[in-house]
């Protein structure tokens, strides 16, 4: 019997220019224009999640957020490294060259002050993020956890992944009350194909479908 | 559910094991030195805490990354001290700010791509000697990363997901990070001097540390002797700036309060607090304010230390190595002083910063605090376990 799971899920996909246009229209937090694409993508995705939940920003203030990304903030890493190679220093790029910067932007823009963790790694990091979110729920550290996962096209060694859109999903994970597991809404299958086309995000969707076992059975003894 | 630390491991410029760190803390010997002649990619005129002679066991061609090598050393030392035999699928929660950034930079120089898998890979043959097939989670929350790793590992035990877990952290000092902090004008000209009136910035270090965390039930079952008990922890976000802390110390105060509340006895003052103490003007003042916020009139009676002048700022590894230093101090009955502190900043002069070694009675309680970019703040409260 599941004790927790995703009750709302949204997805987002778009090329950088599309994301920035939507960001300017829907989020309008100007400082993110000086950070990186990851930060704007995350803020836009969070805004879409708020809209889907019918929440105001104030309702996020004490919620936990667990984020997971591939090539996190890579735009900033590359920008600073390229500048270094040219004998220049770009302090703003260095300050943004952190996997946790997009979540920090969410904290600033939306005044989120609850637990805020960024999980990193390869393909398995997504499943780990789901587990870490569940851990906060099972230990009653948080009543709800915002799970957000994304991948922005990365410039790796001089070659941007041409033509690839940024993709991400965001959801609300919470404990189910009583014995019921049915909310009349299957959030995982309702997420658009934008997420299912990406192996990283697909792993997370699979983890969400598995999550919230009443007996986690992880004791190695 | 009570949680205990049963093993510790540490690698830094002070040495490759906990004993080296204990000796350095007792004698007041910093491992930070001029970078000149040490590494070609780092500026000669700079200062830093570099790990010497770390080798990747089992690596034939010497190209294995430094980070996992240091991590394996620390984790296996902790595991060995805990008296546990190699075990599969132990949760290993690792904090790091930038992972294997040295590999990433090297790949870029050769026009190659480095995947997230390799950038954040923490495993190695050396690690598998003590933890075959660990259940790895890597957390990156800037300079609070490994403190968060400790907290999440504790939660795993609390939730009954495991009876034993390892929390660790590592960070490699790369030219990228050095030049980055230099670009932000955050580096000290020499060695950092936390809380000093004339402090001028931080000094970077590198290394790894690990703690083995165990449930009371498991400890009793195998008859093990713990080093310390984890009484409580806290995490809070400032939401004020991406790089600078809240000058009022509200986030750090909130994390500290949460840790003390979880520990359960607010009437007991900590025997000492090991502050983040980077030596930057903003951080140190913020922490002073946080202590004043939490303890009020009693703030001046709490001894405050900071161990970064010994090791340098180990970024993602700072949380767990400073927790280990805190436990060492409790067990040795000796709190190391803040090296380099000569004239306390007048803005926080009402607080009690330790400038000479402080003897302690065994059995006390202490707190280790950290803060990071993005406004994250952590506090972990531990008590010495008497033999």
Interface residues (C-beta under 8 A of the other chain):
Chain A: X35 X70 X71 X72 X77 X78 X80 X81 X84 X89 X90 X91 X94 X95 X96 X97 X98 X99 X100 X101 X103 X104 X105 X107 X108 X111 X112 X113 X114 X115 X116 X117 X118 X119 X120 X121 X122 X123 X125 X128 X131 X132 X135 X136 X138 X139 X141 X156 X157 X158 X159 X216 X218 X219 X220 X221
Chain B: X87 X88 X89 X90 X91 X97 X98 X99 X104 X105 X107 X108 X111 X112 X113 X114 X115 X116 X117 X119 X120 X121 X135 X136 X137 X138 X139 X140 X141 X142 X148 X152 X155 X156 X158 X159 X160 X161 X162 X163 X164 X175 X176 X179 X180 X181 X182 X183 X184 X185 X218 X235 X236 X237 X238 X239 X240 X241 X242 X243 X251 X372 X373 X374 X375 X376
